[in-house]
């Protein structure tokens, strides 16, 4: 099987930095993903259970400051990320509908851990008042000490935990 060639990670890093600079230049704000997820959740709950939204402080407070959550620039950013990733995968021949995992585990185990990781990431982004993109990348771009500490914590924690979860991918 012919191995697919990926972009040079240094070029990818420079391109990510340029995207971050463009985000500041165009919107006056850095990158982030958790705000888009929050907008989608609030809109979905408002559509499905409007009474619940009226009786819950979190939703009421959010809708007071964001009357049209789906018109947030973060929602459009995430749509761009999804479409761009799909197009990139299609162009490079890596677009496949399969579960990527170690041969040592089942698809079910991989999916359970992926969903669990997503839930923990979502909870963490709410506790930390932003996702890794917002706190680390954008924080570092504006030379914030907290941005550098966030990035060190993110990579340090991942390095420390990698040994314990490595069988999920190797």
Secondary structure, 3 states (H helix, E strand, C coil): CCCCCCCCHHHHHHHHHHHHHHHHHHHCCCCCCHHHHHHHHHHHHHHHCHHHHHCCHHHHHHHHHCCCHHHCHHHHHHHHHHHHHHHHHHHHCCCCCCCCCCCCCCHHHHHHHHHHHHHHHHHHHHHCCCCHHHHHHHHHHCCCHHHHHHHHHHHHHHHHHHHHHHHHCC
